[in-house]
Amino acid sequence: MITTNVLNALSETVFINTQRKSTKKFDFTVTRNNDGSYLVSQQAYRVYPSGHEVIKSSKTWVAENIQMLRKSAFMNNRQGRIFLKSIAIH
């Protein structure tokens, strides 16, 4: 529990997006760290008819700042584009 509190004090989740299909689920999360860097994580799941989910792949990237984050290759995927649109509004 202490570890979670320390992590929350050092970072802030700024974006979460979940995309679902009949047998797949994709999570995309962007976290801003206390030092101004960003951590991006993406998980792809297999969803079974019973509702059980199994992670098939998990990727993480680090960007030093928002400019580097915007230029990152993973921002070309669907969830990355949704994130970019969300920060363009703010």
Backbone as JSON Lines, residues from 0, in Angstrom:
{"i":0,"aa":"M","n":[0.82,-1.19,0.0],"ca":[0.0,0.0,0.0],"c":[0.86,1.25,0.0]}
{"i":1,"aa":"I","n":[1.95,1.25,0.72],"ca":[2.85,2.41,0.74],"c":[3.43,2.65,-0.65]}
{"i":2,"aa":"T","n":[3.8,1.59,-1.34],"ca":[4.35,1.73,-2.69],"c":[3.37,2.42,-3.62]}
{"i":3,"aa":"T","n":[2.11,2.05,-3.55],"ca":[1.08,2.67,-4.38],"c":[0.97,4.16,-4.08]}
{"i":4,"aa":"N","n":[0.98,4.53,-2.82],"ca":[0.88,5.94,-2.45],"c":[2.07,6.73,-2.96]}
{"i":5,"aa":"V","n":[3.26,6.17,-2.87],"ca":[4.46,6.85,-3.36],"c":[4.39,7.0,-4.87]}
{"i":6,"aa":"L","n":[3.97,5.96,-5.58],"ca":[3.84,6.02,-7.04],"c":[2.84,7.09,-7.44]}
{"i":7,"aa":"N","n":[1.7,7.15,-6.75],"ca":[0.69,8.15,-7.07],"c":[1.2,9.56,-6.82]}
{"i":8,"aa":"A","n":[2.06,9.74,-5.83],"ca":[2.62,11.05,-5.54],"c":[3.62,11.48,-6.61]}
{"i":9,"aa":"L","n":[4.23,10.52,-7.31],"ca":[5.25,10.82,-8.3],"c":[4.72,10.83,-9.73]}
{"i":10,"aa":"S","n":[3.45,10.49,-9.92],"ca":[2.91,10.43,-11.28],"c":[1.42,10.74,-11.27]}
{"i":11,"aa":"E","n":[0.92,11.04,-12.47],"ca":[-0.5,11.34,-12.64],"c":[-0.97,10.74,-13.96]}
{"i":12,"aa":"T","n":[-2.0,9.93,-13.92],"ca":[-2.55,9.37,-15.14],"c":[-3.32,10.47,-15.86]}
{"i":13,"aa":"V","n":[-2.92,10.75,-17.1],"ca":[-3.55,11.84,-17.85],"c":[-4.48,11.35,-18.95]}
{"i":14,"aa":"F","n":[-4.42,10.06,-19.28],"ca":[-5.27,9.54,-20.35],"c":[-5.39,8.03,-20.21]}
{"i":15,"aa":"I","n":[-6.61,7.55,-20.33],"ca":[-6.88,6.11,-20.38],"c":[-7.89,5.87,-21.49]}
{"i":16,"aa":"N","n":[-7.62,4.89,-22.35],"ca":[-8.55,4.55,-23.41],"c":[-8.61,3.04,-23.52]}
{"i":17,"aa":"T","n":[-9.82,2.5,-23.58],"ca":[-10.03,1.07,-23.77],"c":[-10.87,0.87,-25.01]}
{"i":18,"aa":"Q","n":[-10.39,0.05,-25.91],"ca":[-11.11,-0.32,-27.13],"c":[-11.47,-1.8,-27.01]}
{"i":19,"aa":"R","n":[-12.72,-2.13,-27.33],"ca":[-13.17,-3.52,-27.24],"c":[-13.72,-4.0,-28.58]}
{"i":20,"aa":"K","n":[-13.42,-5.25,-28.86],"ca":[-14.03,-5.97,-29.98],"c":[-14.56,-7.26,-29.4]}
{"i":21,"aa":"S","n":[-15.19,-8.08,-30.18],"ca":[-15.82,-9.28,-29.62],"c":[-14.84,-10.2,-28.9]}
{"i":22,"aa":"T","n":[-13.65,-10.38,-29.43],"ca":[-12.69,-11.3,-28.79],"c":[-11.39,-10.61,-28.39]}
{"i":23,"aa":"K","n":[-11.36,-9.27,-28.46],"ca":[-10.13,-8.54,-28.16],"c":[-10.43,-7.3,-27.33]}
{"i":24,"aa":"K","n":[-9.42,-6.87,-26.58],"ca":[-9.51,-5.64,-25.8],"c":[-8.14,-4.99,-25.82]}
{"i":25,"aa":"F","n":[-8.11,-3.66,-25.95],"ca":[-6.86,-2.91,-26.0],"c":[-6.92,-1.77,-24.99]}
{"i":26,"aa":"D","n":[-5.97,-1.72,-24.08],"ca":[-5.86,-0.63,-23.11],"c":[-4.68,0.24,-23.47]}
{"i":27,"aa":"F","n":[-4.85,1.55,-23.36],"ca":[-3.8,2.52,-23.67],"c":[-3.82,3.55,-22.55]}
{"i":28,"aa":"T","n":[-2.7,3.71,-21.85],"ca":[-2.62,4.62,-20.71],"c":[-1.41,5.52,-20.85]}
{"i":29,"aa":"V","n":[-1.61,6.81,-20.56],"ca":[-0.52,7.78,-20.56],"c":[-0.42,8.36,-19.15]}
{"i":30,"aa":"T","n":[0.77,8.29,-18.57],"ca":[1.02,8.79,-17.23],"c":[2.1,9.85,-17.29]}
{"i":31,"aa":"R","n":[1.84,11.0,-16.64],"ca":[2.84,12.06,-16.56],"c":[3.56,11.92,-15.23]}
{"i":32,"aa":"N","n":[4.88,11.8,-15.31],"ca":[5.7,11.67,-14.1],"c":[6.01,13.04,-13.52]}
{"i":33,"aa":"N","n":[6.38,13.04,-12.28],"ca":[6.71,14.25,-11.54],"c":[7.83,15.05,-12.22]}
{"i":34,"aa":"D","n":[8.74,14.4,-12.91],"ca":[9.87,15.09,-13.57],"c":[9.53,15.62,-14.96]}
{"i":35,"aa":"G","n":[8.26,15.49,-15.4],"ca":[7.84,15.98,-16.7],"c":[7.91,14.95,-17.81]}
{"i":36,"aa":"S","n":[8.45,13.79,-17.53],"ca":[8.5,12.72,-18.53],"c":[7.15,12.0,-18.56]}
{"i":37,"aa":"Y","n":[6.95,11.2,-19.59],"ca":[5.7,10.47,-19.76],"c":[5.97,8.98,-19.92]}
{"i":38,"aa":"L","n":[5.09,8.18,-19.35],"ca":[5.13,6.73,-19.5],"c":[3.85,6.32,-20.22]}
{"i":39,"aa":"V","n":[4.01,5.61,-21.32],"ca":[2.87,5.14,-22.1],"c":[2.86,3.62,-22.04]}
{"i":40,"aa":"S","n":[1.7,3.05,-21.75],"ca":[1.6,1.59,-21.75],"c":[0.41,1.17,-22.59]}
{"i":41,"aa":"Q","n":[0.58,0.04,-23.25],"ca":[-0.47,-0.51,-24.1],"c":[-0.52,-2.01,-23.88]}
{"i":42,"aa":"Q","n":[-1.72,-2.53,-23.61],"ca":[-1.91,-3.96,-23.44],"c":[-2.96,-4.43,-24.42]}
{"i":43,"aa":"A","n":[-2.71,-5.6,-24.99],"ca":[-3.68,-6.26,-25.88],"c":[-4.12,-7.55,-25.19]}
{"i":44,"aa":"Y","n":[-5.42,-7.75,-25.11],"ca":[-5.98,-8.91,-24.43],"c":[-6.75,-9.79,-25.41]}
{"i":45,"aa":"R","n":[-6.81,-11.06,-25.11],"ca":[-7.72,-12.0,-25.78],"c":[-8.89,-12.15,-24.82]}
{"i":46,"aa":"V","n":[-10.1,-11.93,-25.31],"ca":[-11.3,-12.06,-24.48],"c":[-12.04,-13.32,-24.91]}
{"i":47,"aa":"Y","n":[-12.24,-14.22,-23.96],"ca":[-12.91,-15.49,-24.23],"c":[-14.42,-15.36,-24.03]}
{"i":48,"aa":"P","n":[-15.2,-16.26,-24.62],"ca":[-16.67,-16.19,-24.48],"c":[-17.14,-16.14,-23.03]}
{"i":49,"aa":"S","n":[-16.38,-16.72,-22.12],"ca":[-16.76,-16.7,-20.7],"c":[-16.53,-15.32,-20.07]}
{"i":50,"aa":"G","n":[-15.82,-14.43,-20.8],"ca":[-15.48,-13.12,-20.26],"c":[-14.07,-13.05,-19.71]}
{"i":51,"aa":"H","n":[-13.43,-14.2,-19.61],"ca":[-12.05,-14.28,-19.12],"c":[-11.12,-13.56,-20.09]}
{"i":52,"aa":"E","n":[-10.19,-12.76,-19.55],"ca":[-9.24,-12.01,-20.38],"c":[-7.81,-12.46,-20.1]}
{"i":53,"aa":"V","n":[-7.02,-12.59,-21.17],"ca":[-5.61,-12.95,-21.05],"c":[-4.79,-11.92,-21.82]}
{"i":54,"aa":"I","n":[-3.78,-11.36,-21.16],"ca":[-2.91,-10.39,-21.83],"c":[-2.06,-11.13,-22.86]}
{"i":55,"aa":"K","n":[-2.13,-10.69,-24.1],"ca":[-1.34,-11.28,-25.18],"c":[-0.07,-10.48,-25.46]}
{"i":56,"aa":"S","n":[-0.13,-9.18,-25.22],"ca":[1.08,-8.37,-25.37],"c":[0.97,-7.14,-24.48]}
{"i":57,"aa":"S","n":[2.12,-6.68,-24.05],"ca":[2.19,-5.49,-23.21],"c":[3.42,-4.71,-23.63]}
{"i":58,"aa":"K","n":[3.23,-3.42,-23.9],"ca":[4.34,-2.58,-24.34],"c":[4.37,-1.32,-23.49]}
{"i":59,"aa":"T","n":[5.56,-0.82,-23.24],"ca":[5.71,0.46,-22.54],"c":[6.75,1.3,-23.25]}
{"i":60,"aa":"W","n":[6.53,2.6,-23.21],"ca":[7.46,3.56,-23.8],"c":[7.64,4.71,-22.82]}
{"i":61,"aa":"V","n":[8.78,5.37,-22.89],"ca":[9.03,6.55,-22.07],"c":[9.39,7.7,-23.01]}
{"i":62,"aa":"A","n":[8.8,8.86,-22.76],"ca":[9.12,10.07,-23.52],"c":[9.6,11.13,-22.52]}
{"i":63,"aa":"E","n":[10.66,11.83,-22.86],"ca":[11.25,12.8,-21.95],"c":[10.34,13.99,-21.67]}
{"i":64,"aa":"N","n":[9.49,14.35,-22.64],"ca":[8.6,15.5,-22.47],"c":[7.44,15.38,-23.45]}
{"i":65,"aa":"I","n":[6.53,16.35,-23.41],"ca":[5.34,16.28,-24.25],"c":[5.68,16.37,-25.73]}
{"i":66,"aa":"Q","n":[6.71,17.13,-26.09],"ca":[7.1,17.23,-27.5],"c":[7.57,15.88,-28.04]}
{"i":67,"aa":"M","n":[8.39,15.19,-27.25],"ca":[8.87,13.86,-27.66],"c":[7.7,12.87,-27.72]}
{"i":68,"aa":"L","n":[6.77,13.02,-26.8],"ca":[5.6,12.14,-26.78],"c":[4.79,12.3,-28.07]}
{"i":69,"aa":"R","n":[4.58,13.53,-28.49],"ca":[3.8,13.8,-29.71],"c":[4.47,13.23,-30.95]}
{"i":70,"aa":"K","n":[5.8,13.16,-30.97],"ca":[6.55,12.69,-32.14],"c":[6.78,11.19,-32.16]}
{"i":71,"aa":"S","n":[6.41,10.51,-31.09],"ca":[6.69,9.07,-30.97],"c":[5.9,8.26,-31.99]}
{"i":72,"aa":"A","n":[6.5,7.2,-32.49],"ca":[5.89,6.37,-33.53],"c":[4.58,5.73,-33.07]}
{"i":73,"aa":"F","n":[4.47,5.39,-31.79],"ca":[3.25,4.73,-31.32],"c":[2.04,5.65,-31.36]}
{"i":74,"aa":"M","n":[2.25,6.95,-31.53],"ca":[1.13,7.88,-31.63],"c":[0.42,7.76,-32.98]}
{"i":75,"aa":"N","n":[0.96,6.94,-33.88],"ca":[0.3,6.7,-35.16],"c":[-0.77,5.61,-35.07]}
{"i":76,"aa":"N","n":[-0.83,4.89,-33.95],"ca":[-1.88,3.88,-33.83],"c":[-3.19,4.55,-33.41]}
{"i":77,"aa":"R","n":[-4.26,3.82,-33.47],"ca":[-5.59,4.37,-33.23],"c":[-5.71,5.07,-31.88]}
{"i":78,"aa":"Q","n":[-5.27,4.4,-30.83],"ca":[-5.39,4.98,-29.49],"c":[-4.44,6.16,-29.3]}
{"i":79,"aa":"G","n":[-3.3,6.12,-29.93],"ca":[-2.38,7.26,-29.88],"c":[-3.0,8.49,-30.52]}
{"i":80,"aa":"R","n":[-3.67,8.31,-31.65],"ca":[-4.34,9.44,-32.32],"c":[-5.47,10.0,-31.47]}
{"i":81,"aa":"I","n":[-6.2,9.13,-30.78],"ca":[-7.27,9.59,-29.88],"c":[-6.66,10.44,-28.76]}
{"i":82,"aa":"F","n":[-5.53,9.99,-28.22],"ca":[-4.85,10.77,-27.18],"c":[-4.42,12.14,-27.72]}
{"i":83,"aa":"L","n":[-3.8,12.16,-28.89],"ca":[-3.35,13.43,-29.47],"c":[-4.51,14.4,-29.69]}
{"i":84,"aa":"K","n":[-5.65,13.89,-30.12],"ca":[-6.83,14.75,-30.28],"c":[-7.28,15.3,-28.93]}
{"i":85,"aa":"S","n":[-7.19,14.48,-27.89],"ca":[-7.64,14.93,-26.57],"c":[-6.76,16.03,-26.01]}
{"i":86,"aa":"I","n":[-5.45,16.0,-26.29],"ca":[-4.59,17.06,-25.75],"c":[-4.61,18.29,-26.64]}
{"i":87,"aa":"A","n":[-5.02,18.16,-27.89],"ca":[-5.12,19.32,-28.77],"c":[-6.26,20.23,-28.32]}
{"i":88,"aa":"I","n":[-7.27,19.66,-27.69],"ca":[-8.43,20.42,-27.22],"c":[-8.06,21.23,-25.99]}
{"i":89,"aa":"H","n":[-7.18,20.7,-25.15],"ca":[-6.86,21.35,-23.88],"c":[-5.8,22.4,-24.03]}
